Amino acid sequence: MDPQPTETTAPAGSAITPSRRGRRPSGPLAGSPAAGSPALRLWRVPLARQLARFTGVGIVCTVSSLALFALCRPWLGAQAANAVALILTSIMNTGLNRRFTFRVRGAERLAKDHLNGLVAMAVALALTSGSLAVLHWVDPSAGVVAELWTTTVAGWAATAVRFALLRLWIFRRARDA
């Protein structure tokens, strides 16, 4: 009869055995040139991991926001369509960044995190709405394509601000996720 795995016994074939506890794990990359590659060393830095995950979330949210803006603009106008798209995707963005970028799970502080995320959204709304106002001041006949480019470029600045707010304020408890 095989013994059941305990704190002192690991299953056969397991990467962690009693003789290896406390040591670096072995595997196909251990000792290989790739184990010390700059990409793997960079991935060990929490900020780099968070930026990579934040970028993925940002791509999903940007595409969603642009689609919502383009769908809402004919009925609401540029400013209202921008606000609707930004508010809806901001809620999605905070939820996705909470879970994937900063690895925060559970209901604890969920409402507070989303309320704080609205502050970051307000900054983004000010930047994108301001950029649309400037565009329409410079070119009152600007079309949807110019508006989309304008909100996208302003959104990049808002994204940098959002990441800083998320990392340093809203999810500071998970800074090393």
Disulfide bonds with the S-S distance in Angstrom:
none
